[in-house]
């Protein structure tokens, strides 16, 4: 019994480390100052979704880490739930807002999956322009730079072996990866 409690605690700590690394990366000032991601609630949410998605995708790619991917998504949902409550969203409205957040995550994940499977970056650039930059026109250069970062991040995450299972993540620098 104590052994299973210890494993559960260790898994929770691992997910917390992964999630902490994701939050830190999504808040990196370079996204907002250098890549032009809007420094708004919406822009920050989309950077969180993008990074959770990338790590979730990596974890879901192997049968041995799929449950970690789900635990990471659950941690993200728990954080979003807490954030909504901290911002004064009432108990009756939280489930509706959480459903919207879940739909946003899975909708973006579907679009990003298709875009990352494409041979070129056109679909990825379009998806990032629409989701991260709010569909504003004239942002193709920003979209291309963010797409280059996403491709580089996916490559880095793919190379991770046991490190990710131990809760270690090393993201590329946003500006260097997009150059």
ABEGO torsion letter per residue (X at the ends): XAAAAAAAAAAAAAAAAAAAAAAAAAABAAAAAAAGBBBBAAAAAAAAAAAAAAAAAAAAABAAAAAAAAAAAAAAAAAAAAAAAAAGBBAAAAAAAAAAAAAAAAAAAAAAAAAAABABAAAAAAAAAAAAAGGBBGAAAAAAAAAAAAAAAAAAAAABBAAAAAGBBBBBBAAAAAX
